[in-house]
Amino acid sequence: MESTTQKNKFIVPIGPQHPALKEPGHFEFTVDGEIVTSASVRLGYVHRGIEKGAESRSWTQNLYLVERVCGICSNIHGTALALGVEKLAGVTAPPRAQAIRVLVAELERIHSHMLWLGVAAHEGGFDTLFMYSWRDRETVMDLLESLTGNRVNYSANVIGGVKYDVTPELADSIRRGIDFLEERSRFYLKVVTSDETFLGRTRNVGTMTKEQALELGAVGPTARASGVTMDLRVDAPYGGYVDFPVSAVVEQDGDLAARFVVRIKELFESIRVIREILDHLPEGELTARVPRRIPPNEAIIRLEAPRGELFYFLKSNGTDQPERLKIRTPSLCNWASVMQLAVGHKLADMPMMLVGIDPCFSCNDRLFTIKKPGVGRTNSEEVWTWEDLRLYGIDYYRRRAI
Amino acid sequence: MTIPPLIALMLFPGGLFLLISGLFYEWADRKLVARYQNRIGPRWFQPLADFLKLLSKEEVTPKGVNAFLFYALPVVAVAGALTAALYVPMAGLKPVFSFSGDLIVVLYLLSLLTLCMGLAGTVTLNRFSLVGATRTLTQMFSYEAPLLLALIGPALAAGTWQVSEINDFAAQSTWMALIQPVGFIVALVGLMGKLELPPFDAPEAETEIVAGALTEYSGRGFALFRLGKNIELVIGLTLMAAFYLGGLANPLEFLLKTLGLLLLLSMLQSLFARLRIDQVVGLWWRIGALLALANILLVLFVY
């Protein structure tokens, strides 16, 4: 505890275990009274080796593996891989499958944004909004369950199409569900734009200008709340979005309040697209045939996940397993904005600002290269053998006397 | 009818009765907030179960604390709250002890809990505790004056600073909440600030500073602080009901009026987002203090 006043700095650590965090991450806020003077982040507590794991699994197995990258936006990862493999194999999924993919993706976006609304309200101490929004989120979870049989990891995709069809009865129940959600979303929009105590915590907090957003590489709703028109569903429509276009929701204020408004307004857009799809669902097959072995090729897939731009790089080598799979999730792009904007704000605003980008820790914990090996029997500056890593790990913890 | 001092201290209205009613009111508060938030809420014995569990937990003494202060502070806090109960019309009966000007003593004894919590936070080296303690004390200095002013309103109207006489006076006149609505609102919100209930829970905002000043407390110490707060809730509600809701003459009136107040209190708790500590100070000194002063002036002119 002696380190408390080290160099006359008062550092408030948040994490790796802290009530504000739903996943482990470590943040250090140097404070002067209540004002934050510097902020740093350390991630990597939930690195799971998914990319390496993918290399020893077949494409079909990987479909289920990548769904586990994120527990909230699981479907978009499966879609990304499916689209990528289809691109590598030169196959296109049938229109009905493309439309159902969009349907699931938009239901997932509703579920993700409502979850975020609750979490963000909780961080601001507004537990009533938290409870209400999570209660209503159950509706969309039920819809997803009735469509795919699962509430969280839906695995609606197969390579070349989708598994589940939308029957007319199911379409009706989805229509009823989203009618209810639309009404509730209107209420939430009213709450976050008119409740004075809530606005006191969100208005002019963490304001990010358009220039800053572009410079810091923000993506998704975080960037759109700062006036950056950036939505891959609009800019580079993929799959079913070609037939069912959406429009990007953009707000100009750039503060936390704008991030709330953007996400809630996106609910309306998602609901509109879902109605459109249910009314004009193309007829036909659900799957197209895809060869088991994928010829050597490379593909890049960019999708609009609920949190922003999701990036997949796939490299095939002629077998049924990938040569390389690289995933970059949107949370990673948004961290810089929080750390930059934290300075000058109050400590009390930190949890809401952290959550304002809708971070997903385990999604962005991928891999870091260690360029200057100090220990181990390494011969090369760049390449570490398994033995080197093991020794480094032992030494790392010994130095910390754990 | 006078109660023998030993019984008054140990069983009723002090001691056991206060402990039980404190736990009951905590349950009622939690249940009501839960219902407002569309949750089920805890069962009736949950606060008791929490309390017993905390008592049976290992008490950890952190490194670098003054052990005497660390263990003495929760005891002093609860003792202060228990003593305050002797001067208020608990359960609608006449206060056990009473003297001219005991209103100030009651308010002082109630502040002892907050003060002890602030000190408890500064005794430890924990960073969350320190920030929490700073916030606790900052908040105390912001709500204390308006709350005092708001409670003095009825006292001035009654022409006495003795709790029991104010209670009698309130029972004979129209409800003070109707005559002095501004004072009533300030006092009610002040009570929420005192008890660190949402939206005034910045000192123990879990998403920022874990448990605030009490982060290092476990086991008995934590149980006692919680109990102290529950007792303070009961006393606060009693005072409010006695002053502003037409006095307390019998146990039934006590139960109805305090629970009615609690209904209002828990609704206010679930309506707002948490205020930042600077917003709390601003609210109290810019609005609360002025309103309370205006109320006092009004009372002085009318009576």
Interface residues (C-beta under 8 A of the other chain):
Chain A: M1 T4 F10 I11 V12 P13 H18 P19 A20 V31 G33 E34 A121 H122 E123 G124 G125 F126 D127 T128 L129 M131 Y132 R135 D195 T197 F198 G200 R201 K346 L347 A348 D349 M350 P351
Chain B: Y36 Q37 N38 R39 P62 K63 G64 L125 N126 R127 F128 L130 V131 T134 P198 P199 D201 A202 A205 E206 T207 E208 I209 V210 S270 L271 F272 A273 R274 L275 R276 I277 D278 Q279
